[in-house]
Amino acid sequence: MPAPSGEQVELALGEQRVVVVGFGGGLRSYVTAGRNLLDSYEEAEMSTSGRGQVLIPWPNRVQDGAYEFGGRTHQLSLDEPAAGNAIHGLVRWVDWTVAHREPSRAVLEHTLRPQPGYPFTLEISIEYSLGSNGLEVQTTATNVGVDACPFGAGALPYLTAGTPTVDSTVLLVPADRVLQSDARGIPSGSGAVDGTEYDFRQPRPVGETKLDTGFTGLTRDADGLARVELRHPDDDSGVVLWVDDGYRYLMLYTGDDRPDVQRRSLAVEPMTCPPDAFRSGDDLLVLEPGASFHAAWGIGPL
């Protein structure tokens, strides 16, 4: 019987084991030295709460599912009906093709065809590769249609440092600004993290902080990467997620409203743009015909 997440593509290098999936093209599990770095789901299960999914051609939400682009109004399906939003793009529940496979590397591809709400054509490629420092995920999207198209990209890994809940996990987020959002998850502005419960620029336990929160103003290391770290309070082991300069935003989510993930892990979502960028235009990418987007993020053990 086929797995709900389709073909299971296993990658291995040394003590690292990764599984990516053909249905949705996402990341199902990552284990190193017998330790889970992700709050994963089983092969016999479907992804819930977006775990490991690819968020293209927009991450997060579009208010009312409606936006204007190129002089036309477009209406997306409202797949977050309680809030009246379109959420997390159009490729989470489609088949991807395994275009290339090696023991520690795989490339998955999908062509996003024109459809109601998004009448554009994208060829998308995601390369998953294991190296000595962990897993690298490179995303490429090319506009192969005749019209310019709006575009954003993201991913939805749920990270764990091995604690029973995320409360005791020691968190570092190198972000100077936090997005201020309404009850529907739509940003209304941003502010400095100084003096707020969202200031994790110095490592500290998550505690009782509830996160469904966007961050920007990322501080990058000398190599140009911004790194989020989660550490176990007892032995300093943990997990790091890094993003290159193609990702200017991070969404952190403790899952308080979802019993399947509730505070047992922390979603750390790389995003090229903030929520509702299709409407606001904030850091929205516009791909002209023939133009491509390319960016990378990754996960590794501490």
C-alpha positions as CSV (number, residue, x, y, z in Angstrom):
1,M,0.0,0.0,0.0
2,P,1.5,3.4,-1.0
3,A,2.4,5.8,1.8
4,P,0.2,8.8,2.2
5,S,3.2,11.0,1.5
6,G,4.1,9.1,-1.6
7,E,7.5,7.9,-2.6
8,Q,10.0,7.8,0.3
9,V,13.4,9.1,-0.7
10,E,16.0,8.1,1.8
11,L,19.3,9.9,2.1
12,A,22.3,8.9,4.2
13,L,25.7,10.1,5.1
14,G,27.6,8.7,8.1
15,E,25.3,8.8,11.1
16,Q,22.8,11.1,9.3
17,R,19.5,9.8,7.9
18,V,16.9,11.9,6.0
19,V,13.6,11.1,4.3
20,V,12.0,13.4,1.8
21,V,8.7,12.6,0.2
22,G,7.3,12.5,-3.3
23,F,3.9,13.9,-2.4
24,G,4.4,17.5,-1.5
25,G,8.2,17.4,-2.0
26,G,8.8,18.0,1.7
27,L,11.1,16.8,4.5
28,R,9.6,14.0,6.6
29,S,12.4,13.1,9.0
30,Y,16.0,13.8,9.9
31,V,17.9,11.7,12.4
32,T,21.6,11.9,13.3
33,A,23.4,9.6,15.6
34,G,20.0,8.2,16.7
35,R,18.7,11.7,17.6
36,N,15.7,13.3,16.0
37,L,16.2,16.9,14.8
38,L,12.7,17.2,13.5
39,D,9.2,16.6,14.9
40,S,8.5,14.1,12.1
41,Y,5.6,12.1,11.1
42,E,5.5,8.3,10.3
43,E,5.6,6.8,6.9
44,A,2.0,5.5,7.4
45,E,0.7,9.0,8.2
46,M,0.1,12.1,6.3
47,S,1.7,15.4,7.2
48,T,-0.3,17.4,9.7
49,S,0.1,21.0,10.8
50,G,2.2,21.5,7.7
51,R,5.2,19.5,9.1
52,G,8.1,19.5,6.6
53,Q,6.1,21.0,3.8
54,V,7.2,23.3,0.9
55,L,5.5,26.7,0.8
56,I,5.4,27.9,-2.8
57,P,4.5,30.3,-4.5
58,W,3.8,32.1,-1.2
59,P,4.6,31.3,2.4
60,N,2.1,31.8,5.2
61,R,-1.2,33.7,4.5
62,V,-3.0,35.8,1.9
63,Q,-5.9,37.7,3.6
64,D,-9.2,36.7,2.1
65,G,-7.3,34.8,-0.6
66,A,-7.7,37.9,-2.8
67,Y,-4.9,40.0,-4.4
68,E,-4.3,42.3,-7.3
69,F,-1.4,41.7,-9.7
70,G,-0.8,42.9,-13.3
71,G,-4.0,44.9,-13.3
72,R,-6.2,41.9,-12.5
73,T,-7.8,40.6,-9.3
74,H,-7.1,37.0,-8.4
75,Q,-9.0,34.8,-5.9
76,L,-7.3,31.9,-4.2
77,S,-9.1,29.0,-2.4
78,L,-9.6,29.7,1.3
79,D,-7.8,26.7,2.8
80,E,-7.7,28.3,6.2
81,P,-11.5,28.8,6.4
82,A,-11.8,29.7,10.0
83,A,-9.6,32.8,9.4
84,G,-10.7,33.4,5.9
85,N,-7.2,33.1,4.4
86,A,-5.4,31.2,1.7
87,I,-2.3,29.6,3.4
88,H,1.1,28.1,2.5
89,G,1.0,28.1,-1.3
90,L,-0.1,25.5,-3.9
91,V,2.5,22.7,-3.9
92,R,1.9,21.0,-0.5
93,W,-0.6,18.4,-1.8
94,V,0.7,17.6,-5.3
95,D,3.1,15.0,-6.7
96,W,6.7,15.8,-7.2
97,T,9.1,13.9,-9.5
98,V,12.4,12.5,-8.2
99,A,14.6,13.8,-11.0
100,H,18.0,12.8,-9.5
101,R,19.0,10.5,-6.7
102,E,22.3,9.7,-5.1
103,P,23.0,8.1,-1.6
104,S,23.2,11.6,0.1
105,R,21.5,13.8,-2.5
106,A,18.2,14.0,-4.3
107,V,16.5,16.5,-6.5
108,L,12.7,16.8,-6.7
109,E,10.8,18.7,-9.4
110,H,7.3,20.0,-10.0
111,T,5.7,22.1,-12.6
112,L,3.1,24.4,-11.2
113,R,0.5,24.9,-13.9
114,P,-1.9,27.9,-14.3
115,Q,-5.0,27.6,-12.2
116,P,-7.7,29.8,-10.7
117,G,-6.1,32.4,-8.4
118,Y,-2.6,31.8,-9.8
119,P,-2.6,31.8,-13.6
120,F,1.1,31.4,-14.0
121,T,3.6,28.6,-14.8
122,L,6.6,27.8,-12.6
123,E,9.1,25.0,-12.9
124,I,10.3,24.3,-9.3
125,S,13.3,22.2,-8.2
126,I,14.4,21.4,-4.7
127,E,17.7,19.8,-4.0
128,Y,18.2,18.0,-0.7
129,S,21.9,17.2,0.1
130,L,23.7,15.9,3.2
131,G,27.2,17.1,4.1
132,S,29.5,17.1,7.0
133,N,27.6,20.0,8.6
134,G,24.1,18.7,8.0
135,L,21.3,19.0,5.5
136,E,21.2,21.7,2.8
137,V,18.0,22.6,0.9
138,Q,18.3,24.5,-2.3
139,T,15.2,25.8,-4.0
140,T,15.0,27.0,-7.6
141,A,11.9,28.3,-9.3
142,T,11.7,29.6,-12.9
143,N,8.9,31.4,-14.6
144,V,8.3,29.5,-17.8
145,G,5.1,31.4,-18.6
146,V,4.5,34.4,-20.8
147,D,3.5,36.8,-18.0
148,A,5.4,38.1,-14.9
149,C,4.2,36.4,-11.7
150,P,4.3,37.2,-8.0
151,F,6.4,34.8,-6.0
152,G,7.5,33.9,-2.5
153,A,9.0,30.8,-1.0
154,G,9.2,29.1,2.4
155,A,9.4,25.8,4.2
156,L,7.9,24.4,7.4
157,P,10.3,22.2,9.5
158,Y,9.4,21.6,13.1
159,L,12.6,21.4,15.1
160,T,13.3,19.6,18.4
161,A,16.2,19.7,20.8
162,G,14.9,16.5,22.4
163,T,13.0,18.1,25.3
164,P,9.5,16.8,26.1
165,T,8.1,20.3,25.4
166,V,9.7,23.3,23.9
167,D,9.3,25.3,27.2
168,S,12.8,24.3,28.5
169,T,14.5,24.6,25.2
170,V,17.1,27.3,25.0
171,L,16.4,29.4,22.0
172,L,18.5,31.9,20.0
173,V,16.9,34.0,17.2
174,P,19.2,36.6,15.6
175,A,16.4,39.0,14.8
176,D,16.0,42.7,15.7
177,R,12.4,43.1,14.6
178,V,9.1,41.3,15.2
179,L,6.0,41.4,13.0
180,Q,2.8,42.7,14.7
181,S,-0.1,40.7,13.5
182,D,-3.9,40.6,14.0
183,A,-6.0,37.6,15.1
184,R,-6.0,36.3,11.5
185,G,-2.2,36.2,11.3
186,I,-2.0,39.2,9.0
187,P,0.8,41.7,9.8
188,S,-0.1,45.3,10.6
189,G,3.5,46.5,11.1
190,S,6.7,45.7,12.9
191,G,8.6,46.8,16.0
192,A,11.9,46.3,17.7
193,V,12.2,43.2,19.8
194,D,13.9,45.2,22.6
195,G,12.1,44.9,25.9
196,T,9.5,42.3,24.5
197,E,9.0,38.7,25.2
198,Y,10.2,38.1,21.6
199,D,13.8,39.1,22.2
200,F,15.8,35.9,21.8
201,R,19.0,37.6,20.5
202,Q,20.7,36.1,23.6
203,P,20.0,32.5,24.2
204,R,17.2,31.8,26.8
205,P,14.5,29.3,27.5
206,V,11.3,29.6,25.5
207,G,9.4,29.4,28.8
208,E,5.7,30.1,28.5
209,T,6.0,32.3,25.5
210,K,3.5,31.5,22.8
211,L,4.9,32.0,19.3
212,D,3.0,32.3,16.0
213,T,5.3,35.2,15.2
214,G,7.2,36.6,12.3
215,F,10.7,38.0,12.7
216,T,13.0,40.0,10.4
217,G,16.0,42.3,10.7
218,L,18.2,39.2,10.8
219,T,21.7,39.4,12.0
220,R,24.1,37.3,9.8
221,D,27.4,35.8,10.5
222,A,30.5,36.4,8.5
223,D,29.5,33.8,6.0
224,G,26.2,35.6,5.2
225,L,24.0,33.1,7.0
226,A,21.5,33.8,9.8
227,R,21.3,31.0,12.4
228,V,18.5,30.0,14.8
229,E,19.6,27.6,17.5
230,L,17.7,25.3,19.8
231,R,19.6,23.7,22.7
232,H,18.8,21.1,25.3
233,P,19.1,22.8,28.7
234,D,21.1,19.8,30.3
235,D,23.8,18.8,27.8
236,D,23.9,21.7,25.3
237,S,23.1,19.4,22.4
238,G,20.6,20.7,19.9
239,V,19.8,21.8,16.4
240,V,20.6,24.8,14.2
241,L,18.6,26.1,11.2
242,W,20.4,28.5,8.9
243,V,19.1,30.7,6.0
244,D,21.0,32.5,3.3
245,D,20.2,36.1,2.2
246,G,17.3,34.9,0.0
247,Y,15.3,34.4,3.2
248,R,14.7,37.7,5.0
249,Y,12.0,36.5,7.4
250,L,11.4,33.7,9.9
251,M,8.1,32.5,11.3
252,L,8.3,30.8,14.7
253,Y,5.4,28.7,15.9
254,T,4.9,26.7,19.1
255,G,1.7,25.1,17.9
256,D,-0.4,25.9,21.0
257,D,-3.6,25.6,19.0
258,R,-2.8,22.2,17.4
259,P,-2.9,19.1,19.6
260,D,-0.7,17.1,17.3
261,V,2.3,19.4,17.7
262,Q,1.3,21.4,20.8
263,R,4.5,22.9,22.3
264,R,6.5,19.7,21.8
265,S,8.6,21.3,19.0
266,L,9.2,24.6,17.4
267,A,8.4,25.4,13.8
268,V,11.1,27.6,12.3
269,E,10.0,28.7,8.9
270,P,12.4,30.3,6.4
271,M,10.4,32.9,4.3
272,T,11.4,35.2,1.5
273,C,8.6,37.6,2.3
274,P,6.2,38.3,5.2
275,P,2.7,36.9,5.5
276,D,0.2,38.6,3.1
277,A,2.9,39.8,0.7
278,F,0.7,39.1,-2.3
279,R,-1.5,42.0,-1.0
280,S,1.0,44.3,0.7
281,G,3.8,43.9,-1.8
282,D,6.3,43.8,1.0
283,D,9.5,42.1,-0.2
284,L,7.3,40.3,-2.8
285,L,9.4,38.9,-5.6
286,V,8.2,39.4,-9.2
287,L,9.6,36.9,-11.7
288,E,9.6,38.0,-15.3
289,P,9.2,35.4,-18.0
290,G,12.4,33.3,-18.0
291,A,13.6,34.6,-14.7
292,S,14.6,32.4,-11.8
293,F,14.7,32.5,-8.0
294,H,17.3,30.5,-6.1
295,A,18.0,30.4,-2.3
296,A,19.1,27.9,0.3
297,W,18.5,27.0,3.9
298,G,19.6,24.1,6.0
299,I,19.5,22.1,9.3
300,G,22.2,20.5,11.3
301,P,23.1,19.2,14.8
302,L,24.8,21.4,17.4
